[in-house]
């Protein structure tokens, strides 16, 4: 199977030479399987996201389950989170050197 795939891109002799080592054959098999898994995962995610987008466009509502969970988690994190405001001040000394001071303010 791997040899047939390699023969699509190279000659039969080169494919046979590449697969002569069992380690290289294992690497090609692993890469091929990971490619298949990745392809299936991408199509699954694409279909799910497409269905959510279609629901949002047709109903103009965001009450579909994944979005509700994300919104709830976001609100919980915002309630717990402390905000840090960072301000940078530059001051030039009498010697001519420029110093930068950082002031961080925590707020809830």
Phi, psi and omega in degrees: 000313179292322180296321179296321177293318178294327180291342174293331184252336180228183179279168182295322180295317180293322179294318178295320180293322180294321185269010180294326180270133180294331178294316180293322177297319177297320179297315179296320179296316179297314179298319180295316179294318178297324177296316179296316179298316179296319180296315179296317180298316179296317179294322178297312179296321179299316181295317179297315180293322178297320178295319177296315180298318179297317179298315181294319180292321184282326184257344185057032179230151180248035183264019176284149193304308182299324181289325177296317180296316178297318180295318179295316178297321179296315180295321178296318179293322179294325180290323182277333190288140171263134181269138179245118176261126181245128179237135178252132178238136177249135181225134179262128182276173180291335181283338179112355178280148180254126180248144178244127178249141178245129179242121178249130181242123178268133176217156181245000000 
